[in-house]
Amino acid sequence: MNHQDLQNRLESVLAGGHDQRFDDVLSSLHCMSRPRVYAVLNACVSAMDPGELYVEVGTYQGGSLISALRDNDARAIGVDSFGEFKETNNQEITRRNLATFFSVSPRVVLYNMGFKEFFAQCSANLKIQVYYYDGAHDYETQLAGMEAAWKFLLPGSIVLVDDLTYPEVTRAVNQFISNHVGNLKIKFVMLPEQNTDEIWWNGVCVLQVI
């Protein structure tokens, strides 16, 4: 990963240059985020070197996957059990969205399972450069969702967390950092003044593995 490129991209996001870039995704899909969270995610994935891997947990209708893979050649894994929000989503809807928007589906492997099952069956050879956890946000599950990926993260890799305004999420992120003192640093954080902010939604945090 080119971390100077990532820093430049994050600074561009902060400047507000990407606030309309994901309008088509946000207007066409039922998304649970806002444009600058998607822009931060895209900045992280676009700064990856060729052959590096993006993994996300909590794909829902595919808005985050589509936004992450926009205007780059990255490959990705999406993990979702599709157990929540059954009235608005299922695996078929997500696959259709991935195929419709920029045909990103050839670069995505979608797993219909929970993150614990996914990581339990992963080969030790799996190496993750950018990891986005957006599953259940209670403290225990949030922390477990981050810890489950730890042994698959490369030095210099990125862990991205949204919904940071939730106290349970902040507490889990703080515990995750404490669990890996000296091996994690905060690279970027944005906490909006109110929940469901129109551009930052519920906030976002980018951690870097040292």
N, C-alpha and C positions, 0 to 999 in steps of 0.2 A: 504494500500500500504506500502511496505517495502522500505522506502526512503534510507536506507543505502545500500540495494541491488541495488536500482536504481543508486545511486552514483557510486557504483563499476562498474555497467554495462556501464554507461556513460564514465567513465575513460577508460574502455576497448575499447569502440568505438573510443575514441580519440587516443588510441595507435595504431589503424589501424588493429586490429585483425579480422575485419569483412568485409574487402573490397571485398572478393570474395563470401561471404555467400549468396548474393542475385543475383548472376550472372545468374542463370537459370530464375529467374523472369524477370530481365532486358532484357535478350536476347529473351525471348518468348513472352512477352507482349509489347505493346506500352506504355512505362512508361514515366511520366513527372517528374522524380526525379533521384537520384543517390544513390549509395550503403550506404553511411554513414547517409544520411537522413533516409533511411529505417532502418538502424541499430539503430539510436536514437529512432525511433518510436517503434521498437521491444523491446528495452531496457525498455521503459516506460511501455509498455503493459505487458511484462514478469515480471515486478516487482509488478504487481497488486496482491492482495490477492484473494483467491478463491471466486467466486461469484460477483466480481466487474466487471464493464462494461466499454468497450471501444466504443466510438462513433466518427465517422468521417463524415465530410461533404466534398463532392468532391471525389467520389470513382473512377470515370472514368473506366478503364478496370479492376480495382481490385488489382493493384500492391501493393498499400499501405496496403490494408486490408490483403492480403496474407502475406506480409512481417511482419505486426504487429502480426499476429497470428501464425507465424512459431515457432515451438518448445515450445509451451505453450498450456494451456487449456483454455485460455480466450474466452469469448463470446463478440460479437460485433454487432453494428448497423452501417450500411452504408447508407448514404443519398445522393442521386444525382438525379437531374431532367432530366439528359441526354439531356439537351437543347443545350449544346455546343458540338463542335467536333463531330457532327452527322455523318460526313463522315468516322470517325474511331471508333465510339463506339455507343453502345446502351445497354439496360438492358440485353438483351439475351447474348451478348458477355461477359458482366461482370459476369453474373450468371454461364456461362459455365467455365470461368476462375476460379471462386471460387470453382467450383466442381472438376476441373482438378488438381489444385495445392494443394496437401496434403489434399484434401477433406475438406477444411475449411468451406464449405457452411453450414453444419449442425449447425455451431456455429455463423452464421451470419444471421441477419434479414436485408434485403435490402429494402429501401423505395424509390420508384420512385416519388420524389417530391422535391421541394426546401426546404431549411432549415427553412424558415419562416413558411411555412405550417407544416413542421414536428414538430417544437417546439410548435406551436400553438395548435396542437392536442395531445401533450404529457400529460400524467398524471403527477400530482405534485409528484407522487411517483417515477418518473424516477430519478435515481441517477447515475451520470457519474463520473468515476474515471480518465479516460484519454480521452481528447477531442482534436481532430485534425481537424482544419479548413483548407481546401485546395480548397475552391470554388473560385469565382471571386475575384480578388485582387485589384480592385479599392478601394480607401479609405473608402467610405461609406459602401460598401458591406462587406469589410474585417472587419470593426469595428462592423457592425451589426451582422455578422456571429459569432463573439466572444461573443458579448453581449447577443445574443439569448440563449446561453447555460448557462449563469451565474447562474440563479436560480436553475439549475439542478446539479451544481458542488458541490462536497463534500469538506469539509476541508481536505487539503492535496492532493487534486486532481491536475491533470496536464493539462495544455493547451499547445498544440504544434502548432507552426506556421512555415510554410516554406516560401520560396521565399522572405526572409527577405532583400535581396539586392534591392528589389523594393522600391523606396522612399514612395510610397503610403502605402505599408505594414508596413514599419518601423514607419511611422506616425500614423497609426491605432493602432499598438501595444503600442506605447507610450501613446496614448490617452486612450486605454483600461486600462493600468496600472494607469494612472492618475484618471480615473473614479473609481478605486477601491483601492485608497491609503490605505496602511496598511493591505490590504487583498490579495495582490499579491506580489510575489517576482520573480526575474529572477533566474532560477536555472542553465540554460545552454544556451549559445549562441555561434554560429559560423557564422562568416561572411567571405566568401571566398574573395580573392583578385579580382576575376573577376566573372561575371555572367556565369551561366552554367558550373561551375567548374566540373571536371570529377568525383570527389568524394563527393563534398558537394552541387552540383547544385547551387541554388541561396540562400543558407544559411538556417539556422534553429534556432528557439528560443523555449526554454522550460520554461514555467511559472508555478509556484506552487501557488495554493490557500492556504492562511494561515488560 
